[in-house]
Amino acid sequence: MGTTDAQTFQPATITVAAGDTVVFSNDTSQVHSVTAYQGDIPEGAEYFGSGGSASEKEAREDVTDTLLEEGETFEVTLETPGTYKYFCVPHEQQGMTGAIVVEG
């Protein structure tokens, strides 16, 4: 998964198998985050966010710790089937959101 100067995740939605690791790469000169919408991940699934935030609230309150600089990556392994919706904290209002569909 990559980011673009158009403030989008590419691709916006992907489908993976349970247990797969998804790697996000910041391919732009802008900073971005990868932050799960805590209410939009499968029940029982582990929350994820770049920078190690323990919750969506924490990520929103301390944006600086969540940011990926150009060339940096963030990895997440998703075990629980379902749809995981996520966003970039600084660019959420510009529509920088995405989804990962995990099949069991």
Secondary structure, DSSP 8 states (H G I E B T S, - for coil): -EE-TTS-EESSEEEEETT-EEEEE--SSS-B--EE-GGGS-TT----BGGG-SSHHHHHHTHHHH-B-TT-EEEEE--S-EEEEEE-GGGGGGT-EEEEEEE-
